[in-house]
Amino acid sequence: MKINMINITKYPDFEGNVGKIVRIIGKISKVIWQHLTVFIDTHPYMSYFDLEDEYQIVIYTKNSISCKEKLEIIGKLIKTEGTRKNPRSKVNDEYFEYQLIVNSWKCLESE
C-alpha cells in the first residue's frame, strides 16, 4: 500500500496538512524554545527540531534520535492547541503549534 506523503520545506506549508503524513528535513535543536507539549503514549521521546527555514517544532518519537546533524523525519502532523497563560491579559487568545508524531527518521550526510 502506497502512502501519499507531503514534503514540507517551510513552516507555512504546515497549514492545510494537519493529520497528513509529511516528510521534513532539519536537525535536533541545540537551543530550546518554549513550546506547548503533549504526552503521546506510543511516542514517549520528545525533541525540539529546527526546520531549515529557522522555525522550530516539537517532535515525538518511539526512540531517542541519535543523529548529530541533518536528518529526515516522516510522520503525522498534529496541531497542539492551548490558551495564553498571562494572568494579567484580559484577552483569552487561542494559541496553537504544529508538531509531528514521527514514524521514521534517518540521518543525512553533512552537506
C-alpha positions in Angstrom: 0.0 0.0 0.0 1.5 3.4 -1.1 1.1 6.2 1.4 0.7 9.8 0.0 3.3 11.8 1.6 3.8 15.6 1.5 7.2 17.2 1.6 7.3 20.1 3.9 10.1 22.7 3.2 8.8 25.8 5.0 6.8 26.4 8.2 3.8 27.9 6.2 3.5 24.6 4.4 2.1 23.1 7.7 -1.2 24.8 7.3 -3.6 22.6 5.5 -1.6 19.4 6.1 -2.7 18.6 9.7 -3.5 14.9 10.1 -1.4 14.0 7.0 1.8 12.1 6.7 4.7 14.6 5.9 8.4 14.5 5.4 10.6 17.2 6.9 14.3 17.9 6.8 16.1 19.6 9.7 18.1 18.9 12.8 17.7 18.3 16.6 18.0 21.7 18.2 20.8 22.8 20.5 18.7 25.8 21.6 15.3 25.0 23.2 12.5 27.5 22.7 9.3 27.4 24.9 6.6 25.3 23.3 3.3 23.6 24.2 3.9 19.9 24.7 1.6 16.9 24.9 2.1 13.3 26.1 1.9 10.7 23.3 1.8 7.3 24.9 3.2 5.5 21.9 6.0 8.0 21.3 7.5 8.9 24.7 10.6 10.7 23.5 10.2 14.4 22.8 12.8 16.5 20.9 13.0 20.1 19.7 13.5 20.1 15.9 14.9 23.0 13.9 13.5 23.4 10.4 15.7 24.7 7.6 13.8 28.0 7.5 14.7 28.7 11.1 11.4 27.7 12.7 11.3 25.1 15.5 8.8 22.4 16.3 8.4 19.7 18.8 8.6 16.1 17.6 7.6 12.9 19.3 9.4 9.6 18.6 9.4 6.0 19.8 13.1 6.0 20.5 15.8 8.6 21.1 17.2 10.2 17.9 21.0 9.7 17.6 21.6 12.0 14.6 24.0 14.8 15.3 23.5 16.7 12.1 20.7 17.0 9.5 18.0 14.3 9.4 14.8 13.4 7.6 11.7 12.7 9.6 8.4 11.3 8.4 5.3 11.3 10.5 1.8 12.6 11.2 1.4 16.3 11.5 -0.7 17.4 14.5 -1.9 20.8 15.8 -1.5 21.3 19.5 -3.8 23.9 21.0 -3.9 25.9 24.2 -4.5 29.3 25.7 -2.1 32.1 26.6 -1.1 31.9 30.3 -0.6 35.6 31.1 -3.0 36.2 34.1 -2.9 40.0 33.5 -4.2 39.6 30.0 -8.0 40.1 29.7 -7.9 38.6 26.2 -8.2 34.8 26.0 -6.3 34.2 22.8 -6.3 30.7 21.4 -2.8 29.5 20.7 -1.6 26.6 18.6 1.6 24.9 17.3 2.3 22.3 14.7 4.1 19.2 15.9 5.0 15.8 14.5 4.4 12.3 15.7 7.4 10.6 14.0 7.0 7.2 12.4 10.6 7.1 10.9 13.7 9.1 10.7 17.2 8.8 9.1 20.4 10.7 9.4 21.5 12.5 6.3 25.1 13.1 5.1 26.5 16.5 6.1 26.4 18.9 3.2 
